[in-house]
Amino acid sequence: MSDGAALLEVAGVHVAFGGVQALGGVSFQVGPGEAVGLVGPNGAGKTTLFNVVTGQLRPDAGTVRFEGRPLGGVPSHRRARLGIARTFQRVEVFPELSPLEHVVVARRASRCEGSLWADLLGRGRLSPEEHRAALDLLQAVGLSSLAEVPVAALTLGQQRLVELARALALEPRLLLADEPSSGLDPAERASVARLLRQLVEARGTALLLVEHDLALVRQVVDRVLALDSGALVAEGPFDQVVADPRVRQAYLGRAAG
Ligand SMILES: Nc1ncnc2c1ncn2[C@@H]1O[C@H](COP(=O)(O)OP(=O)(O)OP(=O)(O)O)[C@@H](O)[C@H]1O
């Protein structure tokens, strides 16, 4: 991809935690509407890279650009407004709020509407338009029948879908999904895979997907990046990357260790 076409551009990113080098000069690009998988064994640096892109972690060196704009110093909430949304490896939801409330709060926050605290305390009034838009989103992820149930009563799979709906409520240009199928049963995995692919195809949202289930990665992405010990060791179509000796070694070496 040429530089001019990049939606996300990561260049020379280094992160160390004390003596541990988590990322050692990582560079790559994601184009608009492109679905890219980020694979690698445990500890390869995938979540660290997500945290750098979302602004939750400041890199020791390197730059992140979004739509050509350098993001250094731009806090997470402003990156979300610029169009970068994420879901988390460990589901992060508010147990007492319903899926509908999660979506409405996210949508208002992204548009700077209402007061977050009033929303969380249940005092934000819901307009018919907001209600309809939130229900449409929940329908898209298959949760419309559970729209008003407290999230604490939902299964882990359903909670992951709430997270996904909340991220989509930001109408992101780029979604970072961190192990969205973790803890789900095969049917739920299949529906997450369908949803993610649909998101890319129907909404034109770019996707950066971290996922240990390689069959799911293959189903969803256009291209794969493989990380090992904080370095990109391969990049290209799924079949090519998983056949790459450096990638096989990264997984086997870690499994053997
Ligand atoms: N907050 C932290 N403090 C210290 N070390 C950390 C921290 N976060 C990550 N690391 C270390 O940085 C390296 C990369 O971790 P990271 O979580 O990014 O890997 P990962 O590829 O996401 O792994 P997994 O697939 O297990 O989630 C690992 O060696 C990890 O132990």
The ligand as an SDF file (V2000), in Angstrom:
LIG
                    3D

 31 33  0  0  0  0  0  0  0  0999 V2000
    2.2370   -3.4580   31.9880 N   0  0  0  0  0  0  0  0  0  0  0  0
    3.2770   -4.2740   31.7410 C   0  0  0  0  0  0  0  0  0  0  0  0
    4.3250   -4.3270   32.5910 N   0  0  0  0  0  0  0  0  0  0  0  0
    5.3810   -5.1360   32.3500 C   0  0  0  0  0  0  0  0  0  0  0  0
    5.4900   -5.9380   31.2720 N   0  0  0  0  0  0  0  0  0  0  0  0
    4.4760   -5.9350   30.4080 C   0  0  0  0  0  0  0  0  0  0  0  0
    3.3120   -5.1170   30.5820 C   0  0  0  0  0  0  0  0  0  0  0  0
    2.4540   -5.3250   29.5450 N   0  0  0  0  0  0  0  0  0  0  0  0
    3.0710   -6.2370   28.7560 C   0  0  0  0  0  0  0  0  0  0  0  0
    4.2650   -6.5920   29.2700 N   0  0  0  0  0  0  0  0  0  0  0  0
    5.2310   -7.5330   28.6640 C   0  0  0  0  0  0  0  0  0  0  0  0
    5.4170   -7.1040   27.3140 O   0  0  0  0  0  0  0  0  0  0  0  0
    5.4570   -8.2180   26.4400 C   0  0  0  0  0  0  0  0  0  0  0  0
    4.3300   -8.1100   25.4080 C   0  0  0  0  0  0  0  0  0  0  0  0
    3.0800   -8.3100   26.0690 O   0  0  0  0  0  0  0  0  0  0  0  0
    1.6770   -8.2060   25.3280 P   0  0  0  0  0  0  0  0  0  0  0  0
    0.6070   -8.3530   26.3730 O   0  0  0  0  0  0  0  0  0  0  0  0
    1.6550   -7.0050   24.4800 O   0  0  0  0  0  0  0  0  0  0  0  0
    1.7180   -9.5060   24.4050 O   0  0  0  0  0  0  0  0  0  0  0  0
    0.5240  -10.2050   23.6120 P   0  0  0  0  0  0  0  0  0  0  0  0
    1.0930  -10.5610   22.2860 O   0  0  0  0  0  0  0  0  0  0  0  0
   -0.6760   -9.3310   23.6350 O   0  0  0  0  0  0  0  0  0  0  0  0
    0.3030  -11.5070   24.4830 O   0  0  0  0  0  0  0  0  0  0  0  0
   -1.0500  -12.3820   24.7120 P   0  0  0  0  0  0  0  0  0  0  0  0
   -1.3090  -13.0730   23.4040 O   0  0  0  0  0  0  0  0  0  0  0  0
   -0.6570  -13.3340   25.7950 O   0  0  0  0  0  0  0  0  0  0  0  0
   -2.1240  -11.4160   25.1080 O   0  0  0  0  0  0  0  0  0  0  0  0
    5.3880   -9.4610   27.3100 C   0  0  0  0  0  0  0  0  0  0  0  0
    6.7030   -9.8670   27.6050 O   0  0  0  0  0  0  0  0  0  0  0  0
    4.6880   -8.9470   28.5540 C   0  0  0  0  0  0  0  0  0  0  0  0
    5.0420   -9.7190   29.6850 O   0  0  0  0  0  0  0  0  0  0  0  0
  1  2  1  0
  2  3  1  0
  2  7  2  0
  3  4  2  0
  4  5  1  0
  5  6  2  0
  6  7  1  0
  6 10  1  0
  7  8  1  0
  8  9  2  0
  9 10  1  0
 10 11  1  0
 11 12  1  0
 11 30  1  0
 12 13  1  0
 13 14  1  0
 13 28  1  0
 14 15  1  0
 15 16  1  0
 16 17  2  0
 16 18  1  0
 16 19  1  0
 19 20  1  0
 20 21  2  0
 20 22  1  0
 20 23  1  0
 23 24  1  0
 24 25  2  0
 24 26  1  0
 24 27  1  0
 28 29  1  0
 28 30  1  0
 30 31  1  0
M  END
$$$$
